[in-house]
Amino acid sequence: MSDTENVDWQELESNDGTEAGLPATEKNNGETKTAGDLEAVFDVPVKVSAVLGKANLQISQLLKLGPGSVVELDRKVGEAVDIYVNNRLVARGEVVLVDNQLGVTMTEIIKGEN
């Protein structure tokens, strides 16, 4: 998957000043609010993780692992992967191949508990 440093944020902005694919919303004072208003936080780093599955191993089993070892995960083939941002589950998705690199496409957004 490509780095966010390579993203041209100007290309994501539509002609009406809103971010592409994101609707404009109303502020309390009646001004139109767009995703462009978040520009101050665009450079804030976040940790994104895509979890294919989990496994519990004893240290003795871990030490026996080597090249070619297979670790059985708690998920089945084709099952959705969990996508975390800053250790918080935000979406589920599928593994895809993009320019000979693995990537994840989001298939479901997880709504916050707040």
VOSE-608951 format. One record per residue: residue number from 1; residue in three letters; chain; x, y, z of N, C-alpha, C, CB in turn. Coordinates in steps of 0.001 Angstrom, whole numbers. Glycine has a CB too. Example, Ala and Ser with C-alpha at 12.3 -4.5 7.8 and 13.67 -1.06 7.14 Angstrom:
{seq:1; type:Ala; mol:A; nx:13190; ny:-5690; nz:7800; cax:12300; cay:-4500; caz:7800; cx:13200; cy:-3300; cz:7800; cbx:11308; cby:-4473; cbz:9046}
{seq:2; type:Ser; mol:A; nx:12850; ny:-2250; nz:7080; cax:13670; cay:-1060; caz:7140; cx:12900; cy:30; cz:7870; cbx:14084; cby:-598; cbz:5725}
END
This chain:
{seq:1; type:Met; mol:A; nx:847; ny:-1165; nz:0; cax:0; cay:0; caz:0; cx:893; cy:1227; cz:0; cbx:-964; cby:-2; cbz:1212}
{seq:2; type:Ser; mol:A; nx:532; ny:2305; nz:-665; cax:1387; cay:3474; caz:-765; cx:1369; cy:4282; cz:514; cbx:964; cby:4336; cbz:-1928}
{seq:3; type:Asp; mol:A; nx:2453; ny:5025; nz:737; cax:2553; cay:5881; caz:1920; cx:1652; cy:7082; cz:1766; cbx:4002; cby:6331; cbz:2154}
{seq:4; type:Thr; mol:A; nx:1146; ny:7599; nz:2878; cax:313; cay:8796; caz:2820; cx:1128; cy:10006; cz:2409; cbx:-356; cby:9048; cbz:4164}
{seq:5; type:Glu; mol:A; nx:2464; ny:9932; nz:2534; cax:3313; cay:11030; caz:2099; cx:3204; cy:11239; cz:599; cbx:4761; cby:10773; cbz:2491}
{seq:6; type:Asn; mol:A; nx:2840; ny:10208; nz:-141; cax:2736; cay:10293; caz:-1595; cx:1366; cy:10763; cz:-2070; cbx:3043; cby:8957; cbz:-2203}
{seq:7; type:Val; mol:A; nx:443; ny:10981; nz:-1150; cax:-910; cay:11391; caz:-1513; cx:-923; cy:12880; cz:-1803; cbx:-1916; cby:11045; cbz:-391}
{seq:8; type:Asp; mol:A; nx:-1488; ny:13257; nz:-2932; cax:-1668; cay:14670; caz:-3258; cx:-3050; cy:15070; cz:-2761; cbx:-1509; cby:14941; cbz:-4808}
{seq:9; type:Trp; mol:A; nx:-3097; ny:15720; nz:-1592; cax:-4372; cay:16058; caz:-966; cx:-5175; cy:17024; cz:-1819; cbx:-4141; cby:16654; cbz:409}
{seq:10; type:Gln; mol:A; nx:-4506; ny:17834; nz:-2650; cax:-5221; cay:18767; caz:-3515; cx:-6080; cy:18015; cz:-4531; cbx:-4231; cby:19695; cbz:-4237}
{seq:11; type:Glu; mol:A; nx:-5603; ny:16843; nz:-4983; cax:-6370; cay:16049; caz:-5944; cx:-7649; cy:15509; cz:-5318; cbx:-5523; cby:14894; cbz:-6479}
{seq:12; type:Leu; mol:A; nx:-7658; ny:15330; nz:-3998; cax:-8830; cay:14792; caz:-3322; cx:-9922; cy:15830; cz:-3137; cbx:-8438; cby:14229; cbz:-1987}
{seq:13; type:Glu; mol:A; nx:-9591; ny:17102; nz:-3308; cax:-10568; cay:18157; caz:-3091; cx:-11398; cy:18356; cz:-4354; cbx:-9872; cby:19473; cbz:-2684}
{seq:14; type:Ser; mol:A; nx:-12696; ny:18478; nz:-4202; cax:-13581; cay:18674; caz:-5349; cx:-13705; cy:20158; cz:-5668; cbx:-14973; cby:18065; cbz:-5076}
{seq:15; type:Asn; mol:A; nx:-14409; ny:20489; nz:-6728; cax:-14542; cay:21870; caz:-7179; cx:-15297; cy:22762; cz:-6200; cbx:-15232; cby:21898; cbz:-8502}
{seq:16; type:Asp; mol:A; nx:-16195; ny:22187; nz:-5394; cax:-16981; cay:23012; caz:-4478; cx:-16300; cy:23201; cz:-3122; cbx:-18347; cby:22393; cbz:-4275}
{seq:17; type:Gly; mol:A; nx:-15029; ny:22761; nz:-2994; cax:-14287; cay:22962; caz:-1760; cx:-14432; cy:21838; cz:-755; cbx:-14713; cby:24224; cbz:-1133}
{seq:18; type:Thr; mol:A; nx:-15293; ny:20864; nz:-1034; cax:-15431; cay:19732; caz:-123; cx:-14448; cy:18659; cz:-548; cbx:-16890; cby:19182; cbz:-110}
{seq:19; type:Glu; mol:A; nx:-14124; ny:17779; nz:376; cax:-13262; cay:16666; caz:29; cx:-14047; cy:15706; cz:-857; cbx:-12727; cby:15950; cbz:1303}
{seq:20; type:Ala; mol:A; nx:-13376; ny:15115; nz:-1822; cax:-14023; cay:14180; caz:-2731; cx:-14635; cy:13035; cz:-1933; cbx:-13018; cby:13644; cbz:-3778}
{seq:21; type:Gly; mol:A; nx:-15885; ny:12759; nz:-2166; cax:-16568; cay:11658; caz:-1504; cx:-17054; cy:11981; cz:-103; cbx:-15668; cby:10487; cbz:-1444}
{seq:22; type:Leu; mol:A; nx:-16726; ny:13167; nz:414; cax:-17165; cay:13531; caz:1751; cx:-18129; cy:14703; cz:1665; cbx:-15962; cby:13878; cbz:2654}
{seq:23; type:Pro; mol:A; nx:-19294; ny:14600; nz:2263; cax:-20281; cay:15672; caz:2170; cx:-19905; cy:16864; cz:3036; cbx:-21648; cby:15159; cbz:2569}
{seq:24; type:Ala; mol:A; nx:-20328; ny:18028; nz:2624; cax:-20183; cay:19221; caz:3465; cx:-21238; cy:19147; cz:4560; cbx:-20328; cby:20548; cbz:2625}
{seq:25; type:Thr; mol:A; nx:-20912; ny:19657; nz:5748; cax:-21872; cay:19674; caz:6843; cx:-22015; cy:21106; cz:7339; cbx:-21432; cby:18724; cbz:7997}
{seq:26; type:Glu; mol:A; nx:-23017; ny:21338; nz:8133; cax:-23271; cay:22681; caz:8644; cx:-22661; cy:22841; cz:10028; cbx:-24781; cby:22970; cbz:8686}
{seq:27; type:Lys; mol:A; nx:-22017; ny:23974; nz:10273; cax:-21529; cay:24319; caz:11601; cx:-22684; cy:24922; cz:12385; cbx:-20318; cby:25306; cbz:11527}
{seq:28; type:Asn; mol:A; nx:-22490; ny:25113; nz:13660; cax:-23530; cay:25706; caz:14499; cx:-23882; cy:27120; cz:14067; cbx:-23089; cby:25712; cbz:15942}
{seq:29; type:Asn; mol:A; nx:-22902; ny:27870; nz:13549; cax:-23159; cay:29252; caz:13168; cx:-23654; cy:29385; cz:11730; cbx:-21909; cby:30072; cbz:13351}
{seq:30; type:Gly; mol:A; nx:-23947; ny:28286; nz:11065; cax:-24505; cay:28329; caz:9718; cx:-23481; cy:28299; cz:8605; cbx:-25323; cby:29535; cbz:9570}
{seq:31; type:Glu; mol:A; nx:-22173; ny:28372; nz:8920; cax:-21146; cay:28286; caz:7882; cx:-21016; cy:26848; cz:7419; cbx:-19786; cby:28817; cbz:8397}
{seq:32; type:Thr; mol:A; nx:-20637; ny:26678; nz:6152; cax:-20422; cay:25335; caz:5640; cx:-19088; cy:24810; cz:6134; cbx:-20479; cby:25316; cbz:4103}
{seq:33; type:Lys; mol:A; nx:-19090; ny:23608; nz:6651; cax:-17881; cay:22952; caz:7157; cx:-17510; cy:21836; cz:6191; cbx:-18095; cby:22392; cbz:8612}
{seq:34; type:Thr; mol:A; nx:-16252; ny:21752; nz:5785; cax:-15794; cay:20699; caz:4878; cx:-14666; cy:19923; cz:5527; cbx:-15335; cby:21291; cbz:3528}
{seq:35; type:Ala; mol:A; nx:-14312; ny:18802; nz:4916; cax:-13185; cay:18012; caz:5408; cx:-11893; cy:18799; cz:5283; cbx:-13075; cby:16685; cbz:4643}
{seq:36; type:Gly; mol:A; nx:-11846; ny:19790; nz:4392; cax:-10676; cay:20646; caz:4265; cx:-10401; cy:21433; cz:5536; cbx:-10854; cby:21595; cbz:3106}
{seq:37; type:Asp; mol:A; nx:-11412; ny:21620; nz:6391; cax:-11225; cay:22307; caz:7663; cx:-10332; cy:21507; cz:8609; cbx:-12575; cby:22571; cbz:8318}
{seq:38; type:Leu; mol:A; nx:-10114; ny:20245; nz:8301; cax:-9264; cay:19392; caz:9132; cx:-7805; cy:19428; cz:8685; cbx:-9774; cby:17961; cbz:9102}
{seq:39; type:Glu; mol:A; nx:-7464; ny:20327; nz:7781; cax:-6119; cay:20368; caz:7221; cx:-5036; cy:20463; cz:8286; cbx:-5997; cby:21528; cbz:6279}
{seq:40; type:Ala; mol:A; nx:-5317; ny:21066; nz:9409; cax:-4335; cay:21205; caz:10482; cx:-3896; cy:19858; cz:11039; cbx:-4900; cby:22056; cbz:11595}
{seq:41; type:Val; mol:A; nx:-4712; ny:18829; nz:10914; cax:-4358; cay:17517; caz:11459; cx:-3904; cy:16528; cz:10386; cbx:-5538; cby:16941; cbz:12205}
{seq:42; type:Phe; mol:A; nx:-3795; ny:16945; nz:9131; cax:-3384; cay:16042; caz:8059; cx:-1995; cy:15458; cz:8289; cbx:-3416; cby:16769; cbz:6734}
{seq:43; type:Asp; mol:A; nx:-1107; ny:16178; nz:8960; cax:264; cay:15715; caz:9176; cx:453; cy:14965; cz:10491; cbx:1200; cby:16884; cbz:9136}
{seq:44; type:Val; mol:A; nx:-614; ny:14741; nz:11241; cax:-506; cay:14014; caz:12505; cx:-345; cy:12528; cz:12190; cbx:-1760; cby:14267; cbz:13418}
{seq:45; type:Pro; mol:A; nx:740; ny:11916; nz:12656; cax:952; cay:10496; caz:12361; cx:-6; cy:9610; cz:13166; cbx:2409; cby:10103; cbz:12661}
{seq:46; type:Val; mol:A; nx:-486; ny:8551; nz:12534; cax:-1319; cay:7560; caz:13202; cx:-768; cy:6181; cz:12874; cbx:-2815; cby:7687; cbz:12772}
{seq:47; type:Lys; mol:A; nx:-993; ny:5239; nz:13746; cax:-553; cay:3866; caz:13536; cx:-1728; cy:3076; cz:12975; cbx:-21; cby:3224; cbz:14864}
{seq:48; type:Val; mol:A; nx:-1563; ny:2519; nz:11781; cax:-2609; cay:1721; caz:11140; cx:-2135; cy:273; cz:11082; cbx:-2946; cby:2263; cbz:9704}
{seq:49; type:Ser; mol:A; nx:-2969; ny:-646; nz:11565; cax:-2642; cay:-2070; caz:11568; cx:-3774; cy:-2854; cz:10936; cbx:-2368; cby:-2574; cbz:13000}
{seq:50; type:Ala; mol:A; nx:-3420; ny:-3829; nz:10125; cax:-4391; cay:-4765; caz:9570; cx:-4068; cy:-6139; cz:10157; cbx:-4351; cby:-4782; cbz:7983}
{seq:51; type:Val; mol:A; nx:-4977; ny:-6669; nz:10963; cax:-4730; cay:-7923; caz:11671; cx:-5373; cy:-9068; cz:10896; cbx:-5281; cby:-7862; cbz:13126}
{seq:52; type:Leu; mol:A; nx:-4522; ny:-9953; nz:10384; cax:-4997; cay:-11118; caz:9638; cx:-5586; cy:-12166; cz:10564; cbx:-3865; cby:-11725; cbz:8822}
{seq:53; type:Gly; mol:A; nx:-5069; ny:-12268; nz:11766; cax:-5523; cay:-13252; caz:12733; cx:-4578; cy:-13257; cz:13910; cbx:-5620; cby:-14651; cbz:12102}
{seq:54; type:Lys; mol:A; nx:-4899; ny:-14078; nz:14892; cax:-4082; cay:-14169; caz:16103; cx:-3806; cy:-15619; cz:16421; cbx:-4774; cby:-13480; cbz:17294}
{seq:55; type:Ala; mol:A; nx:-2719; ny:-15839; nz:17154; cax:-2365; cay:-17183; caz:17599; cx:-1701; cy:-17075; cz:18966; cbx:-1425; cby:-17896; cbz:16571}
{seq:56; type:Asn; mol:A; nx:-1959; ny:-18035; nz:19819; cax:-1291; cay:-18117; caz:21116; cx:-251; cy:-19224; cz:21036; cbx:-2315; cby:-18383; cbz:22277}
{seq:57; type:Leu; mol:A; nx:998; ny:-18867; nz:21348; cax:2092; cay:-19836; caz:21311; cx:2826; cy:-19811; cz:22643; cbx:3069; cby:-19534; cbz:20140}
{seq:58; type:Gln; mol:A; nx:3344; ny:-20954; nz:23035; cax:4238; cay:-21001; caz:24170; cx:5611; cy:-20561; cz:23687; cbx:4280; cby:-22424; cbz:24809}
{seq:59; type:Ile; mol:A; nx:6437; ny:-20088; nz:24592; cax:7771; cay:-19633; caz:24206; cx:8558; cy:-20768; cz:23554; cbx:8533; cby:-19091; cbz:25432}
{seq:60; type:Ser; mol:A; nx:8387; ny:-21975; nz:24038; cax:9110; cay:-23110; caz:23439; cx:8682; cy:-23316; cz:21986; cbx:8863; cby:-24405; cbz:24256}
{seq:61; type:Gln; mol:A; nx:7383; ny:-23120; nz:21679; cax:6915; cay:-23236; caz:20298; cx:7455; cy:-22095; cz:19450; cbx:5381; cby:-23252; cbz:20247}
{seq:62; type:Leu; mol:A; nx:7496; ny:-20903; nz:20009; cax:8005; cay:-19735; caz:19299; cx:9467; cy:-19911; cz:18921; cbx:7832; cby:-18483; cbz:20147}
{seq:63; type:Leu; mol:A; nx:10257; ny:-20456; nz:19850; cax:11678; cay:-20650; caz:19594; cx:11945; cy:-21703; cz:18527; cbx:12377; cby:-21036; cbz:20868}
{seq:64; type:Lys; mol:A; nx:10993; ny:-22590; nz:18284; cax:11149; cay:-23632; caz:17263; cx:10817; cy:-23132; cz:15862; cbx:10268; cby:-24819; cbz:17596}
{seq:65; type:Leu; mol:A; nx:10227; ny:-21930; nz:15753; cax:9862; cay:-21400; caz:14441; cx:11106; cy:-21021; cz:13650; cbx:8937; cby:-20186; cbz:14589}
{seq:66; type:Gly; mol:A; nx:11043; ny:-21224; nz:12373; cax:12136; cay:-20853; caz:11479; cx:11579; cy:-20567; cz:10106; cbx:13206; cby:-21963; cbz:11411}
{seq:67; type:Pro; mol:A; nx:12449; ny:-20305; nz:9144; cax:11987; cay:-20055; caz:7775; cx:11125; cy:-21218; cz:7272; cbx:13192; cby:-19836; cbz:6829}
{seq:68; type:Gly; mol:A; nx:9977; ny:-20895; nz:6724; cax:9062; cay:-21915; caz:6206; cx:8073; cy:-22433; cz:7225; cbx:9840; cby:-23056; cbz:5673}
{seq:69; type:Ser; mol:A; nx:8207; ny:-22031; nz:8482; cax:7259; cay:-22464; caz:9513; cx:5890; cy:-21859; cz:9228; cbx:7753; cby:-22056; cbz:10931}
{seq:70; type:Val; mol:A; nx:4853; ny:-22588; nz:9596; cax:3485; cay:-22119; caz:9423; cx:2863; cy:-21942; cz:10796; cbx:2650; cby:-23106; cbz:8553}
{seq:71; type:Val; mol:A; nx:2298; ny:-20768; nz:11026; cax:1602; cay:-20488; caz:12278; cx:114; cy:-20442; cz:11962; cbx:2096; cby:-19141; cbz:12935}
{seq:72; type:Glu; mol:A; nx:-659; ny:-21300; nz:12608; cax:-2098; cay:-21355; caz:12378; cx:-2775; cy:-20210; cz:13113; cbx:-2680; cby:-22713; cbz:12831}
{seq:73; type:Leu; mol:A; nx:-3557; ny:-19427; nz:12379; cax:-4263; cay:-18282; caz:12948; cx:-5701; cy:-18655; cz:13266; cbx:-4222; cby:-17083; cbz:11987}
{seq:74; type:Asp; mol:A; nx:-6374; ny:-17787; nz:13997; cax:-7746; cay:-18047; caz:14438; cx:-8795; cy:-17642; cz:13404; cbx:-8011; cby:-17317; cbz:15730}
{seq:75; type:Arg; mol:A; nx:-8390; ny:-17384; nz:12165; cax:-9322; cay:-16982; caz:11104; cx:-9272; cy:-17981; cz:9960; cbx:-8993; cby:-15561; cbz:10588}
{seq:76; type:Lys; mol:A; nx:-10349; ny:-17996; nz:9198; cax:-10426; cay:-18860; caz:8032; cx:-10052; cy:-18063; cz:6775; cbx:-11847; cby:-19470; cbz:7897}
{seq:77; type:Val; mol:A; nx:-9685; ny:-18759; nz:5721; cax:-9364; cay:-18120; caz:4447; cx:-10586; cy:-17355; cz:3956; cbx:-8906; cby:-19170; cbz:3391}
{seq:78; type:Gly; mol:A; nx:-10389; ny:-16118; nz:3534; cax:-11482; cay:-15304; caz:3022; cx:-12218; cy:-14504; cz:4079; cbx:-12445; cby:-16165; cbz:2319}
{seq:79; type:Glu; mol:A; nx:-11925; ny:-14768; nz:5350; cax:-12571; cay:-14023; caz:6428; cx:-11989; cy:-12613; cz:6486; cbx:-12391; cby:-14748; cbz:7792}
{seq:80; type:Ala; mol:A; nx:-12796; ny:-11642; nz:6872; cax:-12375; cay:-10243; caz:6908; cx:-11232; cy:-10033; cz:7897; cbx:-13555; cby:-9343; cbz:7275}
{seq:81; type:Val; mol:A; nx:-10344; ny:-9088; nz:7561; cax:-9270; cay:-8699; caz:8469; cx:-9730; cy:-7466; cz:9245; cbx:-7935; cby:-8416; cbz:7689}
{seq:82; type:Asp; mol:A; nx:-9236; ny:-7325; nz:10457; cax:-9571; cay:-6170; caz:11283; cx:-8576; cy:-5054; cz:11014; cbx:-9582; cby:-6543; cbz:12784}
{seq:83; type:Ile; mol:A; nx:-9068; ny:-3823; nz:10881; cax:-8229; cay:-2663; caz:10633; cx:-8300; cy:-1770; cz:11863; cbx:-8675; cby:-1896; cbz:9343}
{seq:84; type:Tyr; mol:A; nx:-7139; ny:-1529; nz:12464; cax:-7030; cay:-713; caz:13667; cx:-6309; cy:587; cz:13348; cbx:-6294; cby:-1478; cbz:14783}
{seq:85; type:Val; mol:A; nx:-6764; ny:1681; nz:13941; cax:-6053; cay:2957; caz:13896; cx:-5772; cy:3326; cz:15342; cbx:-6885; cby:4088; cbz:13144}
{seq:86; type:Asn; mol:A; nx:-4484; ny:3480; nz:15659; cax:-4057; cay:3754; caz:17033; cx:-4672; cy:2756; cz:18012; cbx:-4437; cby:5186; cbz:17436}
{seq:87; type:Asn; mol:A; nx:-4597; ny:1485; nz:17668; cax:-5070; cay:368; caz:18500; cx:-6570; cy:372; cz:18744; cbx:-4367; cby:391; cbz:19820}
{seq:88; type:Arg; mol:A; nx:-7330; ny:1061; nz:17895; cax:-8787; cay:1076; caz:18004; cx:-9379; cy:494; cz:16722; cbx:-9321; cby:2526; cbz:18260}
{seq:89; type:Leu; mol:A; nx:-10253; ny:-499; nz:16860; cax:-10885; cay:-1117; caz:15698; cx:-11769; cy:-95; cz:14993; cbx:-11711; cby:-2359; cbz:16114}
{seq:90; type:Val; mol:A; nx:-11477; ny:176; nz:13710; cax:-12253; cay:1165; caz:12965; cx:-12928; cy:585; cz:11731; cbx:-11365; cby:2305; cbz:12557}
{seq:91; type:Ala; mol:A; nx:-12444; ny:-565; nz:11244; cax:-13015; cay:-1117; caz:10013; cx:-12649; cy:-2586; cz:9870; cbx:-12528; cby:-325; cbz:8785}
{seq:92; type:Arg; mol:A; nx:-13297; ny:-3218; nz:8907; cax:-12937; cay:-4573; caz:8483; cx:-12726; cy:-4513; cz:6979; cbx:-14048; cby:-5639; cbz:8876}
{seq:93; type:Gly; mol:A; nx:-11898; ny:-5401; nz:6482; cax:-11609; cay:-5348; caz:5060; cx:-11097; cy:-6659; cz:4510; cbx:-10619; cby:-4279; cbz:4785}
{seq:94; type:Glu; mol:A; nx:-10667; ny:-6590; nz:3253; cax:-10148; cay:-7763; caz:2545; cx:-8733; cy:-7472; cz:2067; cbx:-11065; cby:-8148; cbz:1347}
{seq:95; type:Val; mol:A; nx:-7911; ny:-8511; nz:2067; cax:-6550; cay:-8377; caz:1564; cx:-6598; cy:-8329; cz:48; cbx:-5647; cby:-9544; cbz:2056}
{seq:96; type:Val; mol:A; nx:-5864; ny:-7378; nz:-551; cax:-5801; cay:-7233; caz:-2002; cx:-4343; cy:-7104; cz:-2427; cbx:-6627; cby:-6003; cbz:-2478}
{seq:97; type:Leu; mol:A; nx:-4089; ny:-7306; nz:-3703; cax:-2761; cay:-7148; caz:-4271; cx:-2757; cy:-5870; cz:-5094; cbx:-2356; cby:-8384; cbz:-5136}
{seq:98; type:Val; mol:A; nx:-1859; ny:-4920; nz:-4753; cax:-1773; cay:-3641; caz:-5445; cx:-335; cy:-3460; cz:-5915; cbx:-2225; cby:-2457; cbz:-4523}
{seq:99; type:Asp; mol:A; nx:-122; ny:-3478; nz:-7219; cax:1231; cay:-3309; caz:-7772; cx:2232; cy:-4237; cz:-7093; cbx:1691; cby:-1854; cbz:-7624}
{seq:100; type:Asn; mol:A; nx:1906; ny:-5518; nz:-7020; cax:2764; cay:-6542; caz:-6417; cx:3052; cy:-6317; cz:-4935; cbx:4059; cby:-6606; cbz:-7161}
{seq:101; type:Gln; mol:A; nx:2207; ny:-5562; nz:-4260; cax:2307; cay:-5379; caz:-2819; cx:955; cy:-5701; cz:-2194; cbx:2759; cby:-3930; cbz:-2463}
{seq:102; type:Leu; mol:A; nx:997; ny:-6207; nz:-960; cax:-260; cay:-6481; caz:-263; cx:-879; cy:-5187; cz:233; cbx:-34; cby:-7448; cbz:910}
{seq:103; type:Gly; mol:A; nx:-2181; ny:-5132; nz:180; cax:-2922; cay:-3997; caz:695; cx:-4216; cy:-4491; cz:1306; cbx:-3196; cby:-2959; cbz:-412}
{seq:104; type:Val; mol:A; nx:-4981; ny:-3576; nz:1860; cax:-6273; cay:-3921; caz:2459; cx:-7305; cy:-2937; cz:1947; cbx:-6209; cby:-3903; cbz:4023}
{seq:105; type:Thr; mol:A; nx:-8418; ny:-3448; nz:1470; cax:-9528; cay:-2590; caz:1080; cx:-10604; cy:-2681; cz:2154; cbx:-10094; cby:-2993; cbz:-319}
{seq:106; type:Met; mol:A; nx:-11129; ny:-1540; nz:2566; cax:-12146; cay:-1524; caz:3617; cx:-13492; cy:-1942; cz:3052; cbx:-12247; cby:-130; cbz:4260}
{seq:107; type:Thr; mol:A; nx:-14142; ny:-2869; nz:3724; cax:-15456; cay:-3330; caz:3293; cx:-16541; cy:-2941; cz:4293; cbx:-15444; cby:-4841; cbz:3098}
{seq:108; type:Glu; mol:A; nx:-16127; ny:-2605; nz:5520; cax:-17093; cay:-2264; caz:6565; cx:-16439; cy:-1282; cz:7532; cbx:-17588; cby:-3544; cbz:7318}
{seq:109; type:Ile; mol:A; nx:-17112; ny:-169; nz:7805; cax:-16642; cay:794; caz:8790; cx:-17319; cy:483; cz:10118; cbx:-16932; cby:2261; cbz:8337}
{seq:110; type:Ile; mol:A; nx:-16548; ny:426; nz:11176; cax:-17072; cay:135; caz:12503; cx:-17390; cy:1466; cz:13181; cbx:-16054; cby:-711; cbz:13351}
{seq:111; type:Lys; mol:A; nx:-18636; ny:1658; nz:13564; cax:-19035; cay:2905; caz:14219; cx:-18519; cy:2924; cz:15643; cbx:-20567; cby:3074; cbz:14201}
{seq:112; type:Gly; mol:A; nx:-18136; ny:4111; nz:16122; cax:-17606; cay:4286; caz:17474; cx:-18659; cy:3995; cz:18519; cbx:-17072; cby:5694; cbz:17659}
{seq:113; type:Glu; mol:A; nx:-18189; ny:3696; nz:19699; cax:-19091; cay:3397; caz:20820; cx:-19570; cy:4654; cz:21506; cbx:-18404; cby:2501; cbz:21831}
{seq:114; type:Asn; mol:A; nx:-18982; ny:5825; nz:21152; cax:-19336; cay:7087; caz:21826; cx:-20717; cy:7516; cz:21449; cbx:-18346; cby:8193; cbz:21486}
END
